């Protein structure tokens, strides 16, 4: 295998649950050497989140692959001293404690940058390291509501709907990885470059994507309300049922795609009709526009519909369940789901690598670690502690 893109980059992951650990696992997928610090006897709280099979946490392999587990109690002075020694040897530190926690333990950024001026420290919290809400407990679902995203989700006559999975955490994880490689690039290519601290708030990672809300309210004074799909952006757009009872999503975000749809429907008269000839006019007549499309889609079975729309280049997709995804030939061709060995379950499937690099593809060098699996390797081989010292640390429950 060719050299991995981030080979040689050393990461210290002292975070828990999803957002920050997901950023660390993305770095690990592309070659970074990731040491995950966990509490002795407890481990990352994600180890105790379902689903489970025979007491095995099934999310753990997907979110902790390519990491080494070191147990270390940062509440104790000896644990803090070991942590400082590790900081000397790494490029990136990722943490997601509530702001002020590491400072309380004597290992805030002001201390760590003196130990390692080249350290890039990624700090993830619900509301950021500054501001009046910095001390609030931060989890992804409340942060999603704070971002403005939840306000938009659902139907006008029903309560707002939160995402059905930890969307904000995963988006933030992508920002974590992006921030890490950006800071490393700055540090390494600039003659006077050095490490720096990066402050990421969960809510900001989603809010950054809502530029249309800012534009509408700033210039038009409009408060966008709840609506399903892309209502208010494009027409026709939405979820439609086919003749044989399947659901599909279709959207025509440009006039040219609407023209292709009209031709696919044998309704070229819509292209010149004053009600429908531009997206602006279609939005003004959205119910009628969507109704015409819904009636046509309802007249065709799914496979025939998809084939026809694909021929005309109309953006459409069936709504897939995870069972559909496991069986889908495109997912298989793209290796979006890969199989790895598991020490107790035999073989399990986990997500593939995103994005796909031509010359430096991602890889799984090791499955998600058991708690403290790499204690000896890290403490003896990396830090040079004696086996007897490691044994003593274990007896004192420092590790």
N, C-alpha and C positions, 0 to 999 in steps of 0.2 A: 504494500500500500504506500502511496505517496505520502509525503509529510502532511500532517494535519494542519489546518489553517492556524489554530491557536496553540499548537504544540510549544511547550516551554513556558506558557503563561500559567502562573500559579494563583489559584483562587482560594480564599478562606470564606466559607459559607457558614455564617453564624445566625442564619435566619430559620424561620419555621413556617409551616403550612404551605402556601401556594405561591404568592406573588414573587417574592424575592428568591425562593428556591427554584422557581421555574426559570428565572433569569440565569441562575447558576447552572442549571441543567442544560440550557441552550449553549452556554459557553463550553460545558463539558462535552456535549455532542460533537463539537468541532475541534476538540483536542486539548482544551484547557485541563490542567491537573487540579481537580476540585477536592478540597478537604472540608468535609461537613462536620461542624462541631455540634454535639448533642449532649443533653443532660444525662449524666450517668443514671442508669436504671429506668429512665423514662423515655429518652429519645425525643425526636421531633413529634409534635402532636399529630402530624399527618399519619404517623404509624398507627394511630388509634381512630382513624376516620374510615368509614366504610366506603365501598363494600368489602366483605371479608369472605374467605373460603378457608375452612379449617384453621381459623384464627389468623390467617395470613392477610395483611392489608393489601388489597389488589391495586390500589392507586400508587402505592409506594414505588414499584418498579418503573413506572412511567415518569415519575417526578424526581427520582433520585438515582437514576442510572449514571454511570461514569463519575460517581463520587466515592470518596473514601470516608468512612465514619470514624471520628475520634470523639470519645466521650470526655467531657471536661466541664467541671463545675466553676463557672465564672463568678459565683457568689463568694468563693473562697480565694484568699490571697495567693495561695500556691497555684491555683488554676489560672488566676490573672497573670502571674509571672510566666507560666507556660504559654499563655495566649500571646503575650508580648514577644516571646521568642519566635513564635510562629509568624507574627506580623513582620518581623525582620526579613523573612524569607519569601514573602508572597508579593504579588503585583496588585491584587484586587481583594478587597474585603467587602462582603455583602452582608448587611444586617437589616433587621426589620423590627427592632424593639421600639417601644414607645419612646419618643424623644426625651432625652435626659437620662435614660436608663444606663447606657454605657458610661456616661459622665459620672453617674453615681458610683459605678464600680471602678472608677479611675482609669478608664480606657476609652475616653472620648477622642474625637479626631485631633484635638489639640495635643493630646499626649501621644497618639499613635503616629502622627506625622513627624514628631521629633525622633521617634524610633526608626521610622522608614519614610524619608522625604519623598520617595517615589511611589508611595502607596496611593492607590485609587480606592476611595471608600465610597461605596454606594449605600445610601441610607434610604430605606423605604418605610413610610408610615402612612397612616390614613389621611392626614391633613398637612403633612410637611413638618419641617424642623422649625418653622417660624409661623407667626400669625396667632390670633387669639384662640384658634381651635387646635393648636399643635399638641395639646395634652389630652385631647379626646381619644378614647379607644377607637382604633381604626380597623374595620373589617371591610371586605369587598362590597357586600350588599348594601350596607349603609352609605359607603362611599359612592356607590353607583347612584343612589338617590340624591346625594349631595351634588353630584356632577351635573344634574339636569337631565340625565338619560332616562331615569325611571319615569319622570313626569310625562314623557312622550309615549310610553309603552302601554298598549291596551286599546280598549274601545271607549269612546267618550262617555257612555252610560254605565261604565263599570270602573272599579278601583284601578289605580295604576298597577302595573305588573312588573315585578323584578325579574331579571334573567333567571332561567332555570338552572344555571350553573355559575361557577365563579368567574364570570366574564371579565370583570374589572381586574381581578388578580392576574389572570393570564395576560391581559393587555399590558399591565404594569410590568410583568416579567419580561416582555419583549423590550420595553423601555430600559429595564435593568441591563439586559445584554447590550443593547444599543449604546447606552451611556458608558458601559465598561469599555467597549472597544473604541469608542470615540475618545475617551479620556486616555486610554493607553496609546492611541495614535498620536494625540497631542503631546503626551509625555515623551514619546520615543523619536518623533521626527523633528521636534523643535530644539534648537541648540540649548535653549534655557528652559526647556520643558521639565515639568516635575509632576508629582502626583497632585491630586485634588480631591475634594469632597463633592459628591453629587447628591442632591436632595430630590427625592421623587415622592410625590403624594399620590396615593391611590386614585383619588377623585380626579386629579389633574390629567391622568393618562387617558381617561375617557372624555373629559371636558375638551381636551385638545382636538378631538375629532368632531366637535359640534360647532364648527365655524359658521354653519348656516344659521344656527340660533342667534349667534352674536350679530351677524349681518342683518337678520330680519328685525331684531329688537332695536338695534342701534339706528338703522336707517328708516325702518318702516313702523317702529313702535309696536310690532306684532309679537304677541305671546303665543307660541305654537302650542296647541293642546294635543291631547292623546288621540292617536289614530293608528290603525293597523297598517303595516307595510310602509310603502313609500308615499303615502298620501300627502299631497301638497308639493311633491317634487316632480313627479312624472305621471303621465296618463297616456294609455292605460297601464296599470300596474296592480299587482295583487296576487292573491291566492285563488285558484280556480279549480273546479272539479270537472273531470273528464266524463265521458259517457259511461265508462265502465267503473266509475266510483273512485278513481285515484285523484290525488291532489297534485297540482303543479303550481309553480311560481313563474310568472311572466312579467317582464318590465320592458318598456320602450323609453329609455331615457333621452333619446334624441329623435328628431323628426325623421332622420333617415331610417332608423330601426322601425318607426311606426309605418313608414312607407312599405318596408319589406313585409311587415305584418299584414298590412292591408292587401298586398298582392297575394300573400299566402292564403288569406281568407277569401280571395276572389272578390274583394270589395275595394277595388281601386277608386271607386267613387268617393270614398272617405278622404282620399288624399287631397282632393280639390274642394271638399265641402268646407264652408266657412266655419262650421262648428268644430272641425277636427284637423285642419290643415297645419296647425302649429301646436306645440306642446302647451303654450300659454292658453290657446283656445280650448284645447282638450281638457286642461285643468278646470276651466270655467264650466265645462260640461262633463265633468268627471263621471258622474253616475251614469249618464247615457253612454259615454264612451266605454266604460267598464262593462256595462250591461250588454252592449253589442258583442264585445269580445267574449264575455262569459257565455252567452248563448251559443256562439260558434264553438268554443272549446267543449261545451257540454254535448255537442253533436258528434264528437269524435272519440274513439277509444284512445287511451294514453299513448300507446306505442305508435299508432298512426299519426297522432297529433305531434309527438316529438320529432318523428322523422320528417314531417312536412315543415315544421318550423325550423329545424336544423338545416334543411335544404335552402331555406330562404334567409338564413342567418339571423333569426330572431332569438334574443336572449330568453331562454326558458330552461327550467330544470324540474324534474320530478322531485317531490319532497321525500327524502330517503330516511328510513329508520336505520338504526345501527345494524340490524339484520340485513337490510338491503345493501348497506355499505360493505359489510363483510363479504358479500357475494358479488359485488359489482366489479366488472372486468376493468374499468378505468382505475379504480382504487388499487386493484391488483397490479396493473401495469405500472403504476406510479410508485409502487411499494410504500403506500401510505400506512400500511399495517405490517409490522414485521414480527417474526417469532424469535424469541430468545429462550435460553435455558434458565430454569429457576431451581435453586438448590432443594426445594421441598415439593414444589408443584409440578416439577418436570419441565414442561414447556408452557410459556405464556405469550400472549400477543400484546404488543405495545405500539404506540405511534411511531411512524417512520420519521425521517429527518426533513426538516424544512428550514431554510430553502435547500435546493439541490445545487451543490457546487460542481462544476465540471472537473476541476483538478484537485480539489480538497474536500471530498464528500465527508459527511458526518459518519461516525462509527460508534458502536457500543463496545468499549473495551472491558467493562465489567458491569454486571447487573447491580441493581440497587443493593447497598451493603446492609449486613446485619449490624445491630447496634454495637459500636466499639470494635468492629471487625479489624480495623487498621490501627488500633492503638499502638501496638508494638512497632509496626512498620514506621509510623510517623514519629513516635517519641524516641525510638532507638536509632533508626536509620537517618531521619531528617534532623532531629534536634540533638542527637548524640547522647541521650540519657542512657544510663546503665540499666540492664534488666532488673537489677535489684531496686533501683530507684523507681522504676515503673511498677514493680510489685508493691512497693511501699505506697505509692500514689493510689493504687487500686484499693489497698487495705484501708486507706484514709478516706476513700470515696471521693477523691479529687477527680479521678477518671472512672 
